[in-house]
Amino acid sequence: MKLTITGTSGFTGQNLIPYLAEYEIYKLSLRYVPNQEIYLNDKEAIIHLAGKAHDLKNASQPQDYYNANFELTKQLYDAFLKSDARKFIYISSVKAAADSVNDILTEEIKPDPQTHYGKSKLMAEEYIKSQPLPEGKSYYILRPCMIHGPGNKGNLNLLYKFVSKGIPYPLAAFENKRSFLSIENFCFVIKELLEREIPSGVYNLADDKSLATKELVAEIALSLNLKPRLWSVPVTLIKVLAQIGGVLRLPLNSERLNKLTESYVVSNNKIKNALGKELPVSAREGLRKTILSFKQ
């Protein structure tokens, strides 16, 4: 099978390429340019990883997201429809559906993203779904939650550094649950979609079980042969301190507290039912592999 993959220089792409080593892969480097023509003939499937990730420092201009996540995807999907390629796999995000989740996020939710990142991803999804799909072609819109694995330098790495210094985790009184996605499970789903005839549609991607942040802290501590230092400071007191921190511009403010303690649980039932298979790596096993990689 001949594949075109965009965004191969990122963390996800660097892990996916070796996982799909048996295929003939063309790495397509793309940036949005108005009216550009993209040619995809002689390829059987397109995997679109490229895009602009959420900027936590808020340094990006809104249009940057729409150019990278919507306009470029639109150009690439138009090229797919004109080509002889059969499958188009678009990597969207759970944030295209919701920035916060009260219960469990499923594909049936009415999307209501609040950020330019989420809105631009949703625009791309809606464009793909709105186009007439020629016979013999399929599209897959994948909404992964936070992807992690060896080599990833995201929030898990920051939490690892925090725990490794022996600093107590003072937010253990908060009862939150979060979903994660191991890079191995991500790659497994991609390969299954390439090799099998799965119905077109939108699919959430997440590991089977969600974990509380305090459980994650405990896992990290155990990997370091440390006793988990979990402090259950009263929730009301922590919230007051966070409000004061916002006024005094301290590291802990209300916004950061919410990010650390909010729940975000994602259902993977639809993709597992479509595949008829379980994911190969459990949530804890995947997290342990990522955590252990930080030691190296």
Salt bridges, closest charged atoms under 4 A:
GLU22 OE1 - LYS191 NZ 2.76
ASP78 OD2 - LYS74 NZ 3.94
GLU125 OE1 - ARG143 NH2 2.62
GLU175 OE2 - LYS214 NZ 2.80
GLU184 OE2 - LYS289 NZ 2.85
GLU192 OE1 - ARG196 NH1 2.78
GLU192 OE2 - LYS277 NZ 3.11
GLU197 OE2 - ARG86 NH1 3.53
GLU197 OE2 - LYS87 NZ 3.74
ASP208 OD1 - LYS272 NZ 2.97
GLU215 OE1 - LYS177 NZ 3.11
GLU215 OE2 - ARG284 NH2 3.07
GLU219 OE2 - ARG284 NH1 2.54
GLU219 OE1 - ARG288 NE 3.33
GLU262 OE2 - ARG178 NH1 3.60
GLU278 OE1 - LYS272 NZ 3.01
GLU285 OE2 - LYS289 NZ 3.80
